[in-house]
Amino acid sequence: MSTWTEYDPVQGLIEHNAYDDETKRFVVHKMQDVSALLDRNQELRNSGATDAGIKRGLWLYASIPLVIQYELLSKYGLNIHDKNHTGRIFDVINRDYPYLKTTAKHHSSPRNN
């Protein structure tokens, strides 16, 4: 079995990789220290700082770290870059990842997303 680790200092992302020669399968584990981002999200949520953007059509609803983007894709089949997934992403964030929100307000998109 071959193993190696990669590190992205910009994102703080650590990736442990393994390749099994017998099964011809890769196993990838991604880890990221998101404590500073979660603290920032909580500060923004508590202050209401992002709520003013709603009236201008701009709203920072959540800040989603890379490891959660990967999890949304692998666990729910949701790609944050696909506008067709927006409504379902709001639902999943509100239900399973409320700590990613930068607002105390609740948003949902039409059910066809």
Contacts in CASP RR format, 6 or more apart in sequence:
PFRMAT RR
TARGET T0000
AUTHOR 0000-0000-0000
METHOD contacts of the structure
MODEL  1
MSTWTEYDPVQGLIEHNAYDDETKRFVVHKMQDVSALLDRNQELRNSGAT
DAGIKRGLWLYASIPLVIQYELLSKYGLNIHDKNHTGRIFDVINRDYPYL
KTTAKHHSSPRNN
1 18 0 8 1.000
1 19 0 8 1.000
1 20 0 8 1.000
1 21 0 8 1.000
2 18 0 8 1.000
2 19 0 8 1.000
2 21 0 8 1.000
3 16 0 8 1.000
3 17 0 8 1.000
3 18 0 8 1.000
3 19 0 8 1.000
4 17 0 8 1.000
5 14 0 8 1.000
5 15 0 8 1.000
5 16 0 8 1.000
5 17 0 8 1.000
6 14 0 8 1.000
6 15 0 8 1.000
6 17 0 8 1.000
7 13 0 8 1.000
7 14 0 8 1.000
7 15 0 8 1.000
8 14 0 8 1.000
8 15 0 8 1.000
11 32 0 8 1.000
11 66 0 8 1.000
12 32 0 8 1.000
12 33 0 8 1.000
13 30 0 8 1.000
13 31 0 8 1.000
13 32 0 8 1.000
13 66 0 8 1.000
13 67 0 8 1.000
14 30 0 8 1.000
14 31 0 8 1.000
14 32 0 8 1.000
15 28 0 8 1.000
15 29 0 8 1.000
15 30 0 8 1.000
15 31 0 8 1.000
16 28 0 8 1.000
16 29 0 8 1.000
16 31 0 8 1.000
17 26 0 8 1.000
17 27 0 8 1.000
17 28 0 8 1.000
17 29 0 8 1.000
18 26 0 8 1.000
18 27 0 8 1.000
18 28 0 8 1.000
19 25 0 8 1.000
19 26 0 8 1.000
19 27 0 8 1.000
20 27 0 8 1.000
30 66 0 8 1.000
30 67 0 8 1.000
30 70 0 8 1.000
31 67 0 8 1.000
32 65 0 8 1.000
32 66 0 8 1.000
32 67 0 8 1.000
34 65 0 8 1.000
34 67 0 8 1.000
34 68 0 8 1.000
37 63 0 8 1.000
37 65 0 8 1.000
38 99 0 8 1.000
38 100 0 8 1.000
40 63 0 8 1.000
40 102 0 8 1.000
41 62 0 8 1.000
41 63 0 8 1.000
41 99 0 8 1.000
41 100 0 8 1.000
41 101 0 8 1.000
41 102 0 8 1.000
42 99 0 8 1.000
44 50 0 8 1.000
44 60 0 8 1.000
44 102 0 8 1.000
44 103 0 8 1.000
45 101 0 8 1.000
45 102 0 8 1.000
45 103 0 8 1.000
45 104 0 8 1.000
46 104 0 8 1.000
48 103 0 8 1.000
48 104 0 8 1.000
49 102 0 8 1.000
50 59 0 8 1.000
50 60 0 8 1.000
50 61 0 8 1.000
50 102 0 8 1.000
50 103 0 8 1.000
51 59 0 8 1.000
51 103 0 8 1.000
51 105 0 8 1.000
53 59 0 8 1.000
53 60 0 8 1.000
54 105 0 8 1.000
59 103 0 8 1.000
59 107 0 8 1.000
60 102 0 8 1.000
60 103 0 8 1.000
61 90 0 8 1.000
61 93 0 8 1.000
61 101 0 8 1.000
61 102 0 8 1.000
61 103 0 8 1.000
61 107 0 8 1.000
62 93 0 8 1.000
62 97 0 8 1.000
62 100 0 8 1.000
62 101 0 8 1.000
62 102 0 8 1.000
63 100 0 8 1.000
63 102 0 8 1.000
64 72 0 8 1.000
64 80 0 8 1.000
64 93 0 8 1.000
64 97 0 8 1.000
64 100 0 8 1.000
65 100 0 8 1.000
68 97 0 8 1.000
68 100 0 8 1.000
69 80 0 8 1.000
72 78 0 8 1.000
72 79 0 8 1.000
72 80 0 8 1.000
72 89 0 8 1.000
72 92 0 8 1.000
73 79 0 8 1.000
76 88 0 8 1.000
76 92 0 8 1.000
77 85 0 8 1.000
78 85 0 8 1.000
78 88 0 8 1.000
78 89 0 8 1.000
78 92 0 8 1.000
79 85 0 8 1.000
80 89 0 8 1.000
83 113 0 8 1.000
84 113 0 8 1.000
85 113 0 8 1.000
86 109 0 8 1.000
86 113 0 8 1.000
87 108 0 8 1.000
87 109 0 8 1.000
87 110 0 8 1.000
87 111 0 8 1.000
87 113 0 8 1.000
88 113 0 8 1.000
90 107 0 8 1.000
90 108 0 8 1.000
90 109 0 8 1.000
91 108 0 8 1.000
93 100 0 8 1.000
93 101 0 8 1.000
94 101 0 8 1.000
94 106 0 8 1.000
94 107 0 8 1.000
94 108 0 8 1.000
END
